[in-house]
């Protein structure tokens, strides 16, 4: 019963937010391709991946998961992948 109390508003909000963000994304589609926009897109991808990898690494480390070292290596590799993009500036 408690689950229904919070599930209904969350699903309702998801139905409202999804079309709104979709419409916004369609309006903000890039019309020009420049080196600066490519760099921005690359940084956006690398930083969002870095965030996801960092959270995954922290959770696995905190839980004592055996995959924590592997997650840390993936995070380090992502940091190394960012170096050329940063150096290009």
C-alpha positions as CSV (number, residue, x, y, z in Angstrom):
1,X,0.0,0.0,0.0
2,X,2.8,2.4,0.8
3,X,4.4,1.8,-2.5
4,X,1.3,2.9,-4.3
5,X,1.3,6.2,-2.4
6,X,4.7,7.3,-3.8
7,X,4.6,5.3,-7.1
8,X,1.6,7.1,-8.5
9,X,3.0,10.7,-8.2
10,X,6.4,9.6,-9.6
11,X,4.9,7.9,-12.6
12,X,2.6,10.9,-13.2
13,X,5.6,13.2,-13.0
14,X,7.5,11.0,-15.4
15,X,4.7,11.2,-17.9
16,X,4.7,15.0,-17.7
17,X,8.4,15.6,-17.8
18,X,9.2,13.2,-20.6
19,X,7.4,15.0,-23.4
20,X,8.5,18.4,-22.1
21,X,12.2,17.4,-22.2
22,X,11.7,15.7,-25.6
23,X,10.3,18.9,-27.0
24,X,13.1,20.9,-25.5
25,X,15.7,18.6,-27.0
26,X,14.2,18.9,-30.4
27,X,14.3,22.6,-30.2
28,X,18.0,22.7,-29.2
29,X,19.3,20.4,-31.9
30,X,22.5,21.9,-33.2
31,X,22.4,23.6,-36.6
32,X,26.1,24.2,-36.9
33,X,29.1,21.9,-36.7
34,X,32.2,23.6,-35.5
35,X,35.4,22.4,-33.7
36,X,34.1,24.1,-30.5
37,X,30.8,22.3,-30.6
38,X,32.6,18.9,-31.2
39,X,34.8,19.6,-28.2
40,X,31.8,20.5,-26.1
41,X,30.0,17.3,-27.1
42,X,33.2,15.2,-26.4
43,X,33.6,16.8,-23.0
44,X,29.9,16.2,-22.2
45,X,30.2,12.6,-23.1
46,X,33.5,12.0,-21.2
47,X,32.4,13.9,-18.1
48,X,29.0,12.1,-17.9
49,X,30.8,8.8,-18.4
50,X,33.4,9.8,-15.7
51,X,30.6,10.6,-13.3
52,X,28.9,7.2,-13.8
53,X,32.2,5.4,-13.5
54,X,33.1,7.3,-10.3
55,X,29.7,6.5,-8.7
56,X,30.1,2.9,-9.7
57,X,33.6,2.7,-8.3
58,X,32.6,4.3,-5.0
59,X,29.6,2.0,-4.5
60,X,31.7,-1.1,-5.3
61,X,34.5,0.0,-3.0
62,X,32.1,0.8,-0.1
63,X,30.3,-2.5,-0.5
64,X,33.6,-4.4,-0.6
65,X,32.8,-5.8,-4.0
66,X,35.5,-7.8,-5.7
67,X,35.0,-5.9,-8.9
68,X,36.0,-2.6,-7.3
69,X,39.6,-2.7,-8.6
70,X,38.3,-3.3,-12.2
71,X,35.9,-0.3,-11.8
72,X,38.7,1.9,-10.6
73,X,40.8,0.9,-13.6
74,X,37.9,1.9,-15.9
75,X,37.7,5.2,-14.1
76,X,41.4,5.8,-14.5
77,X,41.2,4.9,-18.2
78,X,38.3,7.4,-18.7
79,X,40.5,10.1,-17.0
80,X,43.3,9.3,-19.5
81,X,40.8,9.5,-22.4
82,X,40.0,13.1,-21.2
83,X,43.6,14.2,-21.4
84,X,43.8,14.7,-25.2
85,X,40.5,16.7,-25.1
86,X,41.8,18.9,-22.3
87,X,45.2,19.3,-24.0
88,X,43.6,20.5,-27.2
89,X,42.4,23.6,-25.4
